Amino acid sequence: MRMEQVLSRENLLKALHRVEENKGSHGVDGMQVSKLRPYIMEHWHEIRTSLLKGTYQPQPVRRVEIPKPNGGKRKLGIPTVMDRLIQQALNQVLMPIFDPGFSENSYGFRPGKRGHQAVRKARSYIKEGHRWVIDMDLEKFFDKVNHDKLMYLIGKKIRDGRVLYLIRQFLKSGIMKNGLVSPNEQGTSQGGPLSPLLSNIMLDQLDKELERRNLRFVRYADDCNIYVKSRKAGQRVMEGITKFIESKLLLKVNREKTAFDRPWKRDYLGFSFTANKEPKVRIARKSIKKMKQRIRKITGRSKAMPMKIRIQKLNQYLVGWCGYFALADTPSVFQRLDAWIRRRLRMIMWKQWKKTKTKIRNLIRLGVPHYKAYEWGNSRKAYWRISNSPILHKTLGNSYWSHQGLKSLYEKYCKKRHLFG
């Protein structure tokens, strides 16, 4: 592989389209993705020359911190859009060189691989009798990657010094936070197109070691689960793999978060499993809790919003959520969530009616007998309790919300199951 391949017209146009498609935030220079194409047309000659000469200098990444579901913050490094373009062009050429050699048990950020496959593979291990799991946690993996070790691994397959120099420059480009740039002596910033591939190159050494020991495992980026048949075997494997990671990969295992337990007591990529002899995939409790928190924000009683807009926002979130979690073998969960969402909408509707006469009038309009409408319209029960009453169940039931355009999680789930088999 040579730099000329990275800079070929076909590869660059493909990279440009991908960067524009992904959009994303600006880097330290403030340039938006929409300005990238005009900028390239004006400055490409000098940029290309510096890349071919091996003198191109990436700009620092912009530090962004986003909250994690389980607390703490995830640190992202946002490159400039110009650097994103070059990283994407590099990634497109490097991926076909490195990916074929990766383990079949590595599922993160690879063509034709996805998290659902990792979850199904984990279920197959449990079904085979590997009913203990080592849930490895690498402490701040993306911040701790050793540059020399990573460049050594890349250099085994890439000989062009300009390409190697460029990758190292991206690794050490620095981080800007609050206007100050700090050097980056280790780690690979999450947020750039090249980062996932670099992490897989680094952790492929772990995969090869696990395969050499004939262990059952699945890995998605730095999220690695190893399945064994007994407690004794698990303790031995955890000790040996921890030693390998820290001595050979020069990474740090978080001993507080690394766990050895039954698979149904652990979460993996938002899912968990049942303890049955024929294990089923279920949605992890944390995932349901996180989902309900998001729904509560959209359906908050104090948040003034037309019902039509509220349902649009709900549908946008629910369709994506169901698209991922429909892998679960638990249809009853989707039915219960449907019922809970409709109840929250009934609560909002009841509050929006406010006055007693408005409640009575709307109930009558929905077909409730006059005496019942007066009885419930004058009720002093709390909003949430009223939302579960027989009268609102009947008048604002499934067909009502379906007519309003609300998507049913259970119906979407049933359709999706045809794709998962």
SULKAQUI-V392055 format. One record per backbone hydrogen bond with DSSP energy under -1.0 kcal/mol. NH is the residue of the N-H (numbers start at 1). CO is the residue of the C=O. Records with the same first field share a line. If there is no record, write none. Layout:
BEGIN
NH = CO ; CO
END
This chain:
BEGIN
5 = 2
6 = 2
7 = 3
8 = 5
12 = 8
13 = 9
14 = 10
15 = 11
16 = 12
17 = 13
18 = 14
19 = 15
20 = 16
21 = 17
22 = 18
23 = 19
30 = 27
35 = 32
36 = 33
39 = 35
40 = 36
41 = 37
42 = 38
43 = 39
44 = 40
47 = 43
48 = 44
49 = 45
50 = 46
51 = 47
52 = 48
53 = 49
55 = 50
56 = 50
61 = 174
62 = 78
63 = 176
64 = 76
66 = 74
68 = 72
71 = 68
74 = 66
76 = 64
77 = 190
78 = 62
84 = 80
85 = 81
86 = 82
87 = 83
88 = 84
89 = 85
90 = 86
91 = 87
92 = 88
93 = 89
94 = 90
95 = 91
98 = 94
99 = 95
101 = 98
102 = 99
106 = 103
107 = 219
113 = 110
118 = 114
119 = 115
120 = 116
121 = 117
122 = 118
123 = 119
124 = 120
125 = 121
126 = 122
127 = 123
128 = 124
129 = 126
130 = 125
131 = 129
132 = 228
133 = 261
134 = 226
135 = 259
136 = 134 ; 224
139 = 252
141 = 138
143 = 140
144 = 140 ; 141
150 = 146
151 = 147
152 = 148
153 = 149
154 = 150
155 = 151
157 = 154
158 = 154
164 = 160
165 = 161
166 = 162
167 = 163
168 = 164
169 = 165
170 = 166
171 = 167
172 = 168
175 = 182
176 = 61
177 = 180
180 = 177
182 = 175
187 = 145
188 = 142
198 = 194
199 = 195
200 = 196
201 = 197
202 = 198
203 = 199
204 = 200
207 = 203
208 = 204
209 = 205
210 = 206
211 = 207
212 = 208
213 = 209
214 = 211
215 = 210
218 = 225
219 = 105
220 = 223
223 = 220
225 = 218
226 = 134
227 = 216
228 = 132
234 = 230
235 = 231
236 = 232
237 = 233
238 = 234
239 = 235
240 = 236
241 = 237
242 = 238
243 = 239
244 = 240
245 = 241
246 = 242
247 = 243
248 = 244
249 = 244
251 = 245
254 = 137
255 = 253
258 = 254
259 = 135
261 = 133
265 = 262
266 = 263
268 = 271
271 = 268
272 = 282
274 = 280
282 = 272
284 = 270
288 = 284
289 = 285
290 = 286
291 = 287
292 = 288
293 = 289
294 = 290
295 = 291
296 = 292
297 = 293
298 = 294
299 = 295
303 = 300
310 = 306
311 = 307
312 = 308
313 = 309
314 = 310
315 = 311
316 = 312
317 = 313
318 = 314
319 = 315
321 = 317
322 = 318
323 = 319
324 = 320
325 = 321
326 = 322
328 = 325
329 = 281
333 = 330
335 = 331
336 = 332
337 = 333
338 = 334
339 = 335
340 = 336
341 = 337
342 = 338
343 = 339
344 = 340
345 = 341
346 = 342
347 = 343
348 = 344
349 = 345
350 = 346
351 = 347
352 = 348
353 = 349
355 = 353
359 = 355
360 = 356
361 = 357
362 = 358
363 = 359
364 = 360
365 = 361
366 = 362
367 = 364
368 = 363
373 = 369
374 = 370
375 = 371
376 = 372
377 = 373
378 = 374
379 = 376
386 = 382
387 = 383
388 = 385
389 = 386
393 = 389
394 = 390
395 = 391
396 = 392
401 = 397
402 = 398
403 = 399
404 = 400
405 = 402
406 = 401
412 = 408
413 = 409
414 = 410
415 = 411
416 = 412
417 = 413
419 = 416
420 = 416
421 = 417
END
